[in-house]
Amino acid sequence: MSVAMVTGASRGLGRALAGELAARGWDLVVTARGARALAEAASELARAPGVRVTAVAGDVSSAEHRGALVAAARALGGLDLLVNNAGVLGTEPLVALAAQPLDGLREAFEVNVVGPLGLVQEALPLLREAGAGAPAGAGAVLNISSDAAVVAYGTWGAYGATKAAGDLLSAVLAVEEPALRV
Ligand SMILES: NC(=O)c1ccc[n+]([C@@H]2O[C@H](COP(=O)([O-])OP(=O)(O)OC[C@H]3O[C@@H](n4cnc5c(N)ncnc54)[C@H](OP(=O)(O)O)[C@@H]3O)[C@@H](O)[C@H]2O)c1
């Protein structure tokens, strides 16, 4: 069966996506930082008949954690779909750029841009292998963006900049890896 990795799968969109994939029979590697909420989500996801779920708690901005996630996918037989969904705003409540804490901006780039690209890099060998045998013909990468990547909403500048950066990485990855669906 196909294997998907979903980051930020303990709640929100990531949890919903993981639920829909499990309902269609996909095996899953799921992650989030909060171990308890992730374990609860994983145990609900594993109720889908025949579905294997591996939960690995941690931070996508950590290279060691990204390595553990890809190792977990390998143990399930490979990786057909990577969903880079985990995301942070950079500061809460949101503020105008004049007051944006630069540490918050750095954190948002680490979680929303550097982590996802690092996960793509780590997972590429498995995603390329999926392309060789998958019924749909290609491994896939889904990077979750935002309307804030393309619209200049006041106070959304830092977060929007990370999402715009992610959009460009997605577009270039699609050019550089034509065998993948990005
Ligand atoms: N909500 C919206 O209206 C909206 C609109 C446009 C785009 N988006 C994008 O859609 C995606 C999902 O949004 P959402 O609203 O569903 O988010 P959410 O409810 O805040 O959930 C975020 C998920 O990501 C995990 N997470 C956060 N930082 C992480 C990190 N460093 N490492 C690993 N996991 C991490 C969280 O768990 P922990 O906190 O336990 O780590 C949680 O599981 C994000 O990329 C967001 O930018 C959302």
Ligand as a Chemical Component Dictionary entry (heavy atoms), coordinates in Angstrom:
data_LIG
# 
_chem_comp.id                   LIG 
_chem_comp.type                 NON-POLYMER 
_chem_comp.pdbx_formal_charge   0 
_chem_comp.three_letter_code    LIG 
# 
loop_
_chem_comp_atom.comp_id 
_chem_comp_atom.atom_id 
_chem_comp_atom.alt_atom_id 
_chem_comp_atom.type_symbol 
_chem_comp_atom.charge 
_chem_comp_atom.model_Cartn_x 
_chem_comp_atom.model_Cartn_y 
_chem_comp_atom.model_Cartn_z 
_chem_comp_atom.pdbx_ordinal 
LIG N1  N1  N 0  -5.552 27.898 9.445  1  
LIG C1  C1  C 0  -5.607 28.649 8.361  2  
LIG O1  O1  O 0  -6.524 29.467 8.187  3  
LIG C2  C2  C 0  -4.559 28.526 7.298  4  
LIG C3  C3  C 0  -4.671 29.293 6.130  5  
LIG C4  C4  C 0  -3.721 29.168 5.131  6  
LIG C5  C5  C 0  -2.671 28.285 5.287  7  
LIG N2  N2  N 1  -2.550 27.565 6.436  8  
LIG C6  C6  C 0  -1.413 26.638 6.556  9  
LIG O2  O2  O 0  -1.942 25.341 6.680  10 
LIG C7  C7  C 0  -1.082 24.553 7.500  11 
LIG C8  C8  C 0  -1.872 23.968 8.665  12 
LIG O3  O3  O 0  -2.467 25.030 9.381  13 
LIG P1  P1  P 0  -3.426 24.736 10.629 14 
LIG O4  O4  O 0  -4.218 25.961 10.836 15 
LIG O5  O5  O -1 -4.086 23.425 10.441 16 
LIG O6  O6  O 0  -2.324 24.645 11.785 17 
LIG P2  P2  P 0  -2.517 24.275 13.342 18 
LIG O7  O7  O 0  -3.910 23.914 13.670 19 
LIG O8  O8  O 0  -1.816 25.337 14.117 20 
LIG O9  O9  O 0  -1.656 22.924 13.448 21 
LIG C9  C9  C 0  -0.269 22.979 13.192 22 
LIG C10 C10 C 0  0.282  21.574 13.277 23 
LIG O10 O10 O 0  1.688  21.639 13.029 24 
LIG C11 C11 C 0  2.404  21.158 14.167 25 
LIG N3  N3  N 0  3.656  21.900 14.250 26 
LIG C12 C12 C 0  3.831  23.229 14.433 27 
LIG N4  N4  N 0  5.129  23.535 14.442 28 
LIG C13 C13 C 0  5.800  22.363 14.252 29 
LIG C14 C14 C 0  7.169  22.023 14.170 30 
LIG N5  N5  N 0  8.132  22.947 14.306 31 
LIG N6  N6  N 0  7.507  20.723 13.960 32 
LIG C15 C15 C 0  6.540  19.768 13.839 33 
LIG N7  N7  N 0  5.222  20.036 13.903 34 
LIG C16 C16 C 0  4.868  21.319 14.127 35 
LIG C17 C17 C 0  1.436  21.385 15.350 36 
LIG O11 O11 O 0  1.679  20.553 16.465 37 
LIG P3  P3  P 0  2.690  21.027 17.650 38 
LIG O12 O12 O 0  2.363  22.453 17.966 39 
LIG O13 O13 O 0  2.446  20.058 18.749 40 
LIG O14 O14 O 0  4.060  20.875 17.050 41 
LIG C18 C18 C 0  0.119  20.993 14.679 42 
LIG O15 O15 O 0  0.019  19.582 14.574 43 
LIG C19 C19 C 0  0.070  25.470 7.919  44 
LIG O16 O16 O 0  1.160  25.309 7.035  45 
LIG C20 C20 C 0  -0.540 26.851 7.766  46 
LIG O17 O17 O 0  0.458  27.833 7.560  47 
LIG C21 C21 C 0  -3.468 27.644 7.429  48 
# 
loop_
_chem_comp_bond.comp_id 
_chem_comp_bond.atom_id_1 
_chem_comp_bond.atom_id_2 
_chem_comp_bond.value_order 
_chem_comp_bond.pdbx_ordinal 
LIG N1  C1  SING 1  
LIG C1  O1  DOUB 2  
LIG C1  C2  SING 3  
LIG C2  C3  SING 4  
LIG C2  C21 DOUB 5  
LIG C3  C4  DOUB 6  
LIG C4  C5  SING 7  
LIG C5  N2  DOUB 8  
LIG N2  C6  SING 9  
LIG N2  C21 SING 10 
LIG C6  O2  SING 11 
LIG C6  C20 SING 12 
LIG O2  C7  SING 13 
LIG C7  C8  SING 14 
LIG C7  C19 SING 15 
LIG C8  O3  SING 16 
LIG O3  P1  SING 17 
LIG P1  O4  DOUB 18 
LIG P1  O5  SING 19 
LIG P1  O6  SING 20 
LIG O6  P2  SING 21 
LIG P2  O7  DOUB 22 
LIG P2  O8  SING 23 
LIG P2  O9  SING 24 
LIG O9  C9  SING 25 
LIG C9  C10 SING 26 
LIG C10 O10 SING 27 
LIG C10 C18 SING 28 
LIG O10 C11 SING 29 
LIG C11 N3  SING 30 
LIG C11 C17 SING 31 
LIG N3  C12 SING 32 
LIG N3  C16 SING 33 
LIG C12 N4  DOUB 34 
LIG N4  C13 SING 35 
LIG C13 C14 SING 36 
LIG C13 C16 DOUB 37 
LIG C14 N5  SING 38 
LIG C14 N6  DOUB 39 
LIG N6  C15 SING 40 
LIG C15 N7  DOUB 41 
LIG N7  C16 SING 42 
LIG C17 O11 SING 43 
LIG C17 C18 SING 44 
LIG O11 P3  SING 45 
LIG P3  O12 DOUB 46 
LIG P3  O13 SING 47 
LIG P3  O14 SING 48 
LIG C18 O15 SING 49 
LIG C19 O16 SING 50 
LIG C19 C20 SING 51 
LIG C20 O17 SING 52 
# 
